[in-house]
Amino acid sequence: MRSIRIDRHQAPEGCQLVLKATRASDSDIARGLAAAQAVFDAADVHPHACAYAADMQELDDPDLALTDEQCNWADVRRTAMYAAREAGCPNWATASAGFEWSLSNYWPTTSRHPA
């Protein structure tokens, strides 16, 4: 069984939270990012740690062992995505088709994702 080491407060240099949403205004994006960041702040975990934990969880590798805490971080990422969508598009359920939300981390190509 392989365990994954993830630092809850560290991220690759230049890593930043990015929200992409079709048909969203700059203010929609700003509200969504603020809502997502509030979720990460409340959980006291960096968005990168949450995204990395979620990625590892989705691999569904039986030889990969995430801690309970890391599994919680994956849930924090999903909660942050929901918060971003709700803040940026409060009428999401009734909005017409074409709204697609993507919350991700970005780091420059000169940095490497930790293994």
Buried (B, 14 or more C-beta within 10 A) or exposed (E): EEEBEBEBEEBBEEBEBEBEBEEBEEEBBBBBBBBBBBBBEEBEBBBBBBBBBBBBBEEEEEEEEBEEEBBBBBBBBEBBBBBBBBBBBEEEEEEEEEBEBEBEBEBEEEEEEEE
